[in-house]
Every structure is written in structure tokens, then in C-alpha cells.
Amino acid sequence: MLSSMSAWIMSIAGVICLSVLVELVLPLGQMNKYVKGIFSFIIILVIISPLPKLLKKDFDFSSLFGEEQIEIQDEYLYQINLDKVAEMQKQINKDIEACGYLNVSARIDSDIFASKIEIKAIYVDLSFLSISENALHKDISEVKKDMLSIVTRISKINNERVVFNE
């Protein structure tokens, strides 16, 4: 009991000495005021830290900060993920059209209810594909390679997850 009491008093003295030292080093101004407030809070925590042991109860400091009260807002997460997927689809379609491939639409199949978007597959519809006059005329396999590189660059998924519908 005596050793724990002396350790407690030493920790209080140590924090106070540290706060005085920091106060001497810091210049006057707004920052000094905030540092004093932080050290005052730390001193109070050090002073009350042995109270749970004296009261013979287990005390968990994490319960003070309400970790149980943190909840994920599913509607907000859903909307953010939906916006990300829509923007990614828009960018893919825009880049494909910039290469001279017209009437192509890409659709992303993803799990937007997860905390991080999980793209299952990207379907690229080539049924109405037309190549513009200023684009090079290529074989369909070369066109697919161009589109595949665009889709994988933007979505950062594996080639196997890109499906072409002709």
C-alpha cells in the first residue's frame, strides 16, 4: 500500500514538474493557454486514478468516452458509396468515349452496403458499339483491350471481373 501511494505521489509530482518545464519553454500566447489546459486535465486524471482501487471497484476509462454509443449511420454510408459508384461509372464511360468508342455503357455491380465498396463485377455493354471517325479502326479484341485498361485503371479491379456483353 505504501509503495503504491508513493508511486502515485511521484506521478503527480512528475506531471507537475513536466507541466512547469513545458510552460517555461513555451512562449506567451494562445498556445500556452491551451497547453496549460491540457496539462491541468492530465494532472486531474493522475490525481483521481487511484480512486477506483480505493473503492475496490474495477473502473474502465473507456466507458467514460462512450464507445458503446458509436454507431455507423447506414443511410449515410449507403449514399456515399452510391455516389462513389456513380462517379466511377461516369468516369469509365467518359474515358471510353474519349477514346472514340461511342454508345458503350459500363455498369458496376457492387456491394454499396459494406463499409468499404466491394466491386463484384463491371459489365461493359458493346451491343451498340460504334467507332468515331477520328478513332483508329481496330479489331474487336483490341477495342476490348483498350476498354479493359480503362476500366481496370479507374476501378482498380482484376481483369477477370470485367465482363463484356456483345
C-alpha positions in Angstrom: 0.0 0.0 0.0 2.8 2.4 0.9 4.7 1.7 -2.4 1.6 2.4 -4.5 0.9 5.6 -2.5 4.5 6.8 -3.1 4.3 5.9 -6.8 1.0 7.9 -7.0 2.6 10.9 -5.3 5.7 10.6 -7.6 3.5 10.5 -10.7 1.7 13.7 -9.6 5.0 15.4 -8.9 6.3 14.3 -12.2 3.4 15.6 -14.2 3.5 18.9 -12.4 7.3 19.2 -13.0 6.8 18.4 -16.6 4.0 21.0 -17.0 6.1 23.7 -15.3 9.0 22.8 -17.6 6.8 23.0 -20.7 5.3 26.2 -19.5 8.8 27.8 -19.2 9.8 26.7 -22.7 6.6 27.8 -24.5 6.3 31.5 -25.4 3.4 33.5 -24.2 0.3 33.4 -26.3 -2.7 31.3 -27.3 -0.7 28.0 -27.5 0.5 28.5 -23.9 -3.1 28.8 -22.7 -4.1 25.5 -24.5 -1.1 23.6 -23.2 -1.9 24.7 -19.6 -5.4 23.4 -20.0 -4.2 20.1 -21.3 -1.8 19.6 -18.5 -4.4 20.6 -16.0 -6.6 17.9 -17.3 -3.8 15.4 -17.2 -3.0 16.3 -13.6 -6.6 15.8 -12.6 -6.6 12.3 -14.2 -3.4 11.4 -12.4 -4.9 12.6 -9.1 -8.1 10.6 -9.4 -6.5 7.5 -10.9 -6.2 5.6 -7.6 -9.8 6.2 -6.6 -11.2 3.0 -8.3 -8.6 0.9 -6.4 -9.6 2.6 -3.1 -13.2 2.0 -3.8 -12.4 -1.7 -4.6 -14.1 -1.5 -8.0 -12.8 -2.1 -11.4 -13.1 1.1 -13.4 -12.8 1.3 -17.1 -11.8 4.7 -18.6 -13.2 3.7 -22.0 -16.7 3.7 -20.5 -16.2 7.4 -19.9 -15.9 8.1 -23.6 -19.0 6.1 -24.6 -17.6 3.5 -27.0 -20.9 1.7 -26.9 -22.6 4.8 -28.3 -20.7 4.8 -31.5 -22.9 3.6 -34.4 -22.5 3.6 -38.1 -25.1 5.6 -40.0 -26.1 3.1 -42.6 -28.1 5.6 -44.7 -25.1 8.0 -44.9 -22.7 5.2 -45.8 -25.1 3.9 -48.4 -25.4 7.3 -50.1 -21.6 7.9 -50.0 -20.9 4.5 -51.6 -23.7 5.0 -54.2 -22.2 8.4 -55.1 -18.7 6.8 -55.5 -20.0 4.1 -57.7 -22.0 6.5 -59.9 -18.9 8.8 -60.3 -16.8 5.8 -61.2 -19.3 4.6 -63.8 -19.4 8.2 -65.2 -15.6 8.4 -65.4 -15.3 5.0 -67.1 -18.0 5.9 -69.7 -16.4 9.3 -70.3 -12.9 7.8 -70.8 -14.2 5.1 -73.2 -16.0 7.8 -75.2 -12.8 9.9 -75.2 -11.0 7.0 -76.9 -13.5 7.2 -79.8 -15.8 4.3 -78.8 -19.4 5.6 -78.8 -22.6 4.1 -77.5 -20.8 2.0 -74.9 -22.2 1.8 -71.3 -20.4 0.4 -68.3 -22.4 -0.7 -65.2 -20.8 -1.5 -61.9 -22.2 -4.4 -59.7 -21.0 -3.7 -56.2 -21.9 -4.1 -52.6 -22.7 -0.5 -51.5 -23.9 -1.5 -48.1 -20.4 -2.5 -46.9 -18.3 0.0 -45.1 -15.8 -0.2 -48.0 -17.1 -0.6 -51.5 -16.7 -4.1 -52.8 -16.9 -4.3 -56.6 -18.2 -7.7 -57.7 -18.0 -7.1 -61.5 -18.2 -4.4 -64.1 -20.3 -5.1 -67.2 -19.4 -3.3 -70.4 -22.2 -3.3 -73.0 -20.8 -3.4 -76.5 -24.1 -4.2 -78.3 -24.4 -0.7 -79.8 -20.7 0.0 -80.2 -19.7 2.4 -82.9 -16.3 3.8 -83.5 -16.0 7.5 -84.2 -14.3 8.8 -87.4 -11.3 10.3 -85.6 -10.6 7.0 -83.7 -8.4 4.2 -85.3 -10.4 1.3 -86.6 -9.4 -1.7 -84.7 -10.3 -5.4 -84.3 -12.9 -6.0 -81.5 -10.2 -7.8 -79.4 -8.1 -4.6 -79.5 -11.1 -2.5 -78.6 -11.8 -4.8 -75.6 -8.2 -4.5 -74.5 -8.4 -0.7 -74.6 -11.6 -0.7 -72.7 -10.2 -3.2 -70.2 -7.2 -1.0 -69.5 -9.6 2.0 -68.9 -11.9 0.0 -66.6 -9.0 -1.5 -64.5 -7.2 1.8 -64.3 -10.2 3.6 -62.9 -11.8 0.9 -60.7 -8.5 -0.9 -59.7 -10.0 -4.3 -60.0 -8.8 -7.5 -61.6 -9.3 -8.2 -65.3 -11.4 -11.3 -64.5 -14.1 -9.1 -63.0 -14.7 -7.1 -66.2 -17.4 -8.7 -68.4 -18.1 -7.7 -71.9 -21.7 -8.1 -73.3 -21.8 -8.1 -77.1 
